[in-house]
């Protein structure tokens, strides 16, 4: 509801944005900057006296609030690592240059967690994940459509055209996780979408994403910043990340498993392998018919999982 001197607006949306500001501790200026609006415009809206295209502003506000809800359930288990910081730096570069760019790295190094962390800190980001059943152009169109508030869609306009209209010149970063799952025509869809909207796009996946991209010389040549590889370095930061996971999942075994966990983190599967092995370790220890040490349980878990190296 609004007074007679202001444009119509949704009081529920205004109140939800006010709660978001108070909950996150972000200033009105910071929220406005992230949304691409001036602080004055957002202040007028929050005061109940909006001007300009109120419907467009409210649609973006609801997108930001929806993104926060999606991230809230999983963010508590996430933490910054050298990998997440490196990916965040590269995502910021992609966002600022407006390119289509490719980030690739081995499975399990923390690419998805890094995307989740970045999206939490940049709520206008559109993050979506390709899967074996979401890999074609129509699937990409659907994921983009579902990431937006679509109450203004009339049901007759093609969803792809609607999404283009909504995002054109918005500058919003689109991140596609598991990009190696996408078919060639789905990638072509994203390149065309970039041409029509100017939205920067980050394709993030395992190294095999290069195989699909290279099937089209035209697409490969249009990757703005080249194919950037993300690697786990065997250093103090890797050890810290492995320790953090250990403390999260098996705090009572931290002293016993420190070195072994670091060894797993250095090998195939990296931090994902650490999580899986620690979960199985607890299961083995708790269900063992006789007392067993944490180290023996961890070594038993290692043998039950697919591993091509030994724990010496």
ChimeraX attribute file (.defattr): number of C-alpha atoms within 10 A of each C-alpha:
attribute: neighborCount
match mode: 1-to-1
recipient: residues
	/A:1	12
	/A:2	13
	/A:3	10
	/A:4	8
	/A:5	8
	/A:6	14
	/A:7	17
	/A:8	16
	/A:9	20
	/A:10	14
	/A:11	14
	/A:12	10
	/A:13	16
	/A:14	20
	/A:15	13
	/A:16	16
	/A:17	22
	/A:18	15
	/A:19	12
	/A:20	16
	/A:21	15
	/A:22	12
	/A:23	9
	/A:24	9
	/A:25	10
	/A:26	12
	/A:27	12
	/A:28	20
	/A:29	16
	/A:30	15
	/A:31	23
	/A:32	18
	/A:33	13
	/A:34	17
	/A:35	21
	/A:36	15
	/A:37	14
	/A:38	15
	/A:39	16
	/A:40	13
	/A:41	18
	/A:42	23
	/A:43	15
	/A:44	13
	/A:45	23
	/A:46	18
	/A:47	10
	/A:48	20
	/A:49	18
	/A:50	21
	/A:51	15
	/A:52	10
	/A:53	9
	/A:54	16
	/A:55	15
	/A:56	12
	/A:57	20
	/A:58	18
	/A:59	17
	/A:60	18
	/A:61	22
	/A:62	18
	/A:63	20
	/A:64	25
	/A:65	16
	/A:66	17
	/A:67	21
	/A:68	19
	/A:69	12
	/A:70	13
	/A:71	15
	/A:72	12
	/A:73	9
	/A:74	12
	/A:75	14
	/A:76	8
	/A:77	9
	/A:78	13
	/A:79	13
	/A:80	15
	/A:81	19
	/A:82	19
	/A:83	21
	/A:84	22
	/A:85	14
	/A:86	14
	/A:87	23
	/A:88	18
	/A:89	13
	/A:90	19
	/A:91	25
	/A:92	14
	/A:93	15
	/A:94	22
	/A:95	21
	/A:96	12
	/A:97	15
	/A:98	19
	/A:99	20
	/A:100	26
	/A:101	25
	/A:102	26
	/A:103	24
	/A:104	24
	/A:105	19
	/A:106	18
	/A:107	18
	/A:108	20
	/A:109	25
	/A:110	24
	/A:111	23
	/A:112	18
	/A:113	20
	/A:114	22
	/A:115	22
	/A:116	20
	/A:117	20
	/A:118	21
	/A:119	21
	/A:120	19
	/A:121	12
	/A:122	19
	/A:123	21
	/A:124	25
	/A:125	23
	/A:126	20
	/A:127	21
	/A:128	18
	/A:129	18
	/A:130	22
	/A:131	15
	/A:132	11
	/A:133	9
	/A:134	17
	/A:135	21
	/A:136	21
	/A:137	19
	/A:138	15
	/A:139	16
	/A:140	22
	/A:141	18
	/A:142	15
	/A:143	18
	/A:144	19
	/A:145	17
	/A:146	13
	/A:147	17
	/A:148	19
	/A:149	18
	/A:150	17
	/A:151	9
	/A:152	11
	/A:153	13
	/A:154	10
	/A:155	10
	/A:156	7
	/A:157	10
	/A:158	10
	/A:159	19
	/A:160	18
	/A:161	12
	/A:162	17
	/A:163	22
	/A:164	18
	/A:165	13
	/A:166	20
	/A:167	18
	/A:168	16
	/A:169	12
	/A:170	15
	/A:171	20
	/A:172	23
	/A:173	25
	/A:174	23
	/A:175	22
	/A:176	24
	/A:177	23
	/A:178	22
	/A:179	29
	/A:180	25
	/A:181	21
	/A:182	28
	/A:183	19
	/A:184	18
	/A:185	14
	/A:186	21
	/A:187	22
	/A:188	18
	/A:189	18
	/A:190	20
	/A:191	19
	/A:192	12
	/A:193	21
	/A:194	20
	/A:195	13
	/A:196	15
	/A:197	18
	/A:198	21
	/A:199	26
	/A:200	26
	/A:201	28
	/A:202	24
	/A:203	23
	/A:204	29
	/A:205	26
	/A:206	21
	/A:207	17
	/A:208	14
	/A:209	22
	/A:210	17
	/A:211	10
	/A:212	17
	/A:213	23
	/A:214	13
	/A:215	11
	/A:216	14
	/A:217	9
	/A:218	11
	/A:219	16
	/A:220	17
	/A:221	12
	/A:222	13
	/A:223	18
	/A:224	16
	/A:225	16
	/A:226	13
	/A:227	18
	/A:228	14
	/A:229	15
	/A:230	21
	/A:231	13
	/A:232	19
	/A:233	12
	/A:234	13
	/A:235	10
	/A:236	10
	/A:237	14
	/A:238	21
	/A:239	18
	/A:240	14
	/A:241	19
	/A:242	25
	/A:243	21
	/A:244	16
	/A:245	21
	/A:246	23
	/A:247	15
	/A:248	12
	/A:249	15
	/A:250	16
	/A:251	13
	/A:252	12
	/A:253	17
	/A:254	18
	/A:255	12
	/A:256	13
	/A:257	21
	/A:258	16
	/A:259	14
	/A:260	16
	/A:261	25
	/A:262	21
	/A:263	19
	/A:264	23
	/A:265	25
	/A:266	20
	/A:267	17
	/A:268	16
	/A:269	18
	/A:270	22
	/A:271	24
	/A:272	16
	/A:273	22
	/A:274	26
	/A:275	21
	/A:276	14
	/A:277	23
	/A:278	23
	/A:279	15
	/A:280	19
	/A:281	21
	/A:282	18
	/A:283	13
	/A:284	18
	/A:285	20
	/A:286	13
	/A:287	10
	/A:288	11
	/A:289	8
	/A:290	7
	/A:291	9
	/A:292	13
	/A:293	11
	/A:294	21
	/A:295	16
	/A:296	14
	/A:297	21
	/A:298	25
	/A:299	18
	/A:300	16
	/A:301	21
	/A:302	22
	/A:303	15
	/A:304	11
	/A:305	12
	/A:306	9
	/A:307	14
	/A:308	8
	/A:309	12
	/A:310	10
	/A:311	12
	/A:312	6
